[in-house]
Amino acid sequence: MKKSILPLALLGLSAVVSHAALANTQVMMLGTGTPVPDGERAGSGIAVIHDDEAYVFDIGPGVVERATQAAERFDIEPLNPTNIDHLFLTHLHSDHILDFPELLGTYWWRRTDQLQVFGPEGAQAMSEGAYSMLADDTETRLKDKSPVTNPDAAYADVTEITASGTVFEKDDIKVEAFPVSHGDWDKAYGYKVTTPDKTIVISGDTSINEEVRRQAANADILIHEVISRRGWEALPEQWQAYHQYAHTLTDELAELAGAAEPNLLVLYHVLHYGAPIESVLDEVQSQYDGEVVLADDLDLFQ
């Protein structure tokens, strides 16, 4: 029998903290937004917390603040920015990377370890751009009397992903990257995270993709981007063509989830255009009878 997985944000705060303390592997939604500015949603960001370490997937605008909020509100110490040592990027669109300099620069002089970054080709150049932006800060703190814990922590340790497969493995957690189809991006990835008690699949930005379905088969949690068909149908033809080329419509996702049968389907990075955001949940539920939720920032799943 499949385990029951519930969004802890639907429970009272005391229940959230109590349940969070008992959990082994948890998923915190640090950002559920898109490039469209939204005061309620940070850019893309998901944290998998396992064995007192946080593994963050994408770092869109506002994600570092959300991580700090999560650490303070839910007493999740691994989400304090200086404790985040592992960052995985699905691709390099702005809404997935703009808080990278924020994460790199926040209290770096108190960091013990370098930030490890895993991402597609271009991740190293992105990092070097952040170093240039922060150069005066870095130089000043290294020269003055600041008690810097580890001078190398001003820079990231970057691994560029050039093929699908395992990109990170430590003790009993494994992270695998797999290719997805996001418009004209040659190198865009989804991720599969495996721990002893959870299998979590993150789609990243993608149009309907058979590899996502294969990776998500019987997963505990599938976190997938989605666009509202109702909102999409009201768009001009050229925008319809672009968005279907780069993203996944609700009925397409319902079909994929029906084939993959995850324990829980989590909707994020929702493009809904002129339709209410809740339309995506209604549309998916009308064609898919599995457990599905529309994620908000700071939702916690276990």
N, C-alpha and C positions, 0 to 999 in steps of 0.2 A: 504494500500500500504506500502511496506517495505521502510524504510528509506535508503537513499543513504549514504554509508560509504566509504570514500576515504582515501588512504594513504597520509597523509599530506607531506611526504617527496618528493612526486612527484610535489608539488607546490613550488613556490619560497619561500625563507626564510622568507621574510616579511609577506607573506600570511600564512605561517605556524604559526608564532607568533600570527598574528591577529586571525586566526581561533582557535588556542589553547586557547587564552584568553577567547573565547566565549563558549568553550566546557564545558559540565558538567562532563561526564565520558569519559576519554581518555585511549588509550592503547599505551604504548611506548615499542618498542622492544629493550631491553637492551642487548640481546645476542641471536644470531640466529645460533650459531655454534654447533659443535659436539665434540667428543673426538679428532678428527683429527685436528691438529694445523692449524690455518688459520689466517693470519695477518689481515684480513678484518672482521673477525667475532669472537666476544667473545663467551664464553660458554653460556649455556641456561640461559635466564633471561627475564622476562616479567613484566612490571609494569602496573597496573591498577590505574589510578589517578582519585579520586572522592572526591568532597568536600574538596579540599586542603589536601588530604592525599594520600600517595602512598602505594599500596599493591603490594609487589614484590613476584613473583612466580619463584622460583629457583634462584641460585646465583652462576653460573658457573664462571670460570676464566675470568677476565676482566670486569665483570658486574658492579662492583663498579665504575670503571673509566668511563664506559659508562653512568652510572647514573649521575656522576658529569658533564660529557659533556652535557647530556640532560638538566640538571639544568641550566647550563651556556648558552647554545646555544638557548634554547627555553624558558628560564625564567620560568622553572617549579621548584619552590622552594621546593616542597615536595620530589623531587628526590635528594636533597643534602643528602649525606650519613647519617648525624646526624638526619635528619628528617624522615628517613625511619624507621618506628616503627613496621611494620608487614611483616613477611617473611613466605611464604608457600613453602614447599618442596614437589616435586612430588615423588622423591625417592633419594637415596643417592649415585648414581653414581658420579664419580669425576667431570664430566663436568657440573654437576648441583649443586655442593656444594663448590668448591675449593675457592671461594671468600667469604665464610662465615667468616673466621677469619679476612679478610680485612674489611668487613662491621662491624663486632663486634669491631674491634680495631681502626677504623678510628675516631679519635677525640672523643672517648667515654667519655672523661672527660668533654666534652661540652654537652653531651646528657642530656636532661631533663628526658626522659622516657627510661625504659628498652626496648630492642628489643624483641618483641614477635615472637616466632618461632613456627610454626605448621608444623608437618611432621610425617612420619611413624616411627614406632619403630626403635630405633637407633639414632634418632635425639638428644636425651639427651646425649648419649655417644659421639656423634660427637661434641656437644657443650663443653663437659668437656675436650675433646682433645684440642680444641681451647683455653680453659682457661689455660691448662698446657703450651701450646706454648707461651701464652702471659703473663705467671705468673710474670716474672721479670719486664715487662713493667707495669703491674697492680700494683704490690707491690711498685715499685719505685714511681709511680705517686701518690699513696695513702699516702706515707710516706713523700714525699718532700713537697715543698711549692706550688705545682700545684693547681690552683683553680678548684677543681673537683666539678662539679655541682651536680652530683648524683653518689655516690660510687657504687650503685647497677647496674649502667649502664655498668659496666665492664662485666656483665654477662647477658645472655639471659634468658627470661622467656619462657620455652619450654613446649609445649603441644604435646604429642605424640598421633597421630590419630590411633585408634584401630578399628573403624567401619566407614562405609560410612554415609553421612548425613551432616548436618550443623556443621561446625567447628568454624565459626566466624560470629557474627552478631552485627552490631552497627548502630544505627539510621536507615538509609535507604539503607545500603549495607549488603548483605549476601553472604558468601562464603561456598559452599558445596563441599565436597570431595567425589569422587566415585572411585571404584577400576578399574584399567586397567591391561592389560596383557603384561608385559614386561619381556619376557624370564623367568628366574627362580626367579625373584623377587617376594616374597610372598606378600610384601606390597609396591605396587606402585599405585599412585593415579593420577587422573586428577582432575580438579577443575572447578566448575561453579560459576561465579560471577554474582550476580543480583543487579542492581541498578534501580532507577525509569526510566532511559532512555536507559539502555543497559542490554543485557544478553550476557555474554562472556564465552565461554567454552575453556579450555586449556587442550589438550590431555595429556601432558607429554609424556614420551616415552612409546609407546605401539604398539603391533601388532594390526591388524584389530579387532575392539572390538565393540560389540553390545551396551554395556553400553555407550560408547562415542556417538554413533549414537542417542541413546535415550535422553541423556542429551543435545545434540546439536540441537535437533529438533526445527527449526524456531529461532535459536539463532541469535543475531545481528552479532556476530563475532565468528567463530570457528578457533582457532589457533591449527594447527595439524602438528605433525612431519611427515616426508615422506622419502621414498627412491626411487631412480630412477630405474625403471624396466630395462631400457637400460643398466645402469651401473651394476646392480645386476646380469643380465644374463651373464655378462662376468666374474663373480667371479668363483672360484673353488666351487665344489659342497658342501663341508662342510661349506664354508662361506655363500653360498646361504641359506643353511638350518638354520644357526644361525640367519642371519639377518631377514629372513622371520618370524622366531620364535619370534623375539624381536621387530620388527618394521613393518611399514605399506607401502606396495608398492603403487605406484601412481594409478594404476587401481583400487586397493582396496579402496583407499581414494576417488577416483572419485565416486565410487558406494556408499560409505557411505555418501558423501556430497549430492549426488543426492537424497538420501532418507531423509536426515536431513533438507535439504534446508536452510542453514544459509544465512543471508544477504551477508556475506563476508567470504570466506575461505582464511586463511592466512597460507602459508607454511613456516615452520621453522625447525630447527634441520635436515637439509637436508643431507642425505648420498647419494652421487652420484658416488663415486668410480672413474672410468676412464672417465665417461661421463661428459659433461659440466653441471654445476649446473643448468643452465637454462632448461635442459632437463626435470626436474620434472614439471616445469610449462607447457611446451609443452605437456607432457604426460597426465597431469591432464586435461588440457583444451581440449584435443582431445576426452575426454569421459565425460566431465562435462561442462554444459553450464551456470553455475552460475558464479558470480563474484569471481575471485581468483587472489591472488597476491603472489609473491615470496618475502618474507620479507628480508630486510637488517637491520643491526644494526642501531638504531636511527630512524627507521620508526615510525611515529606517526599516529594512527588511531583514528577516532572519528565518 
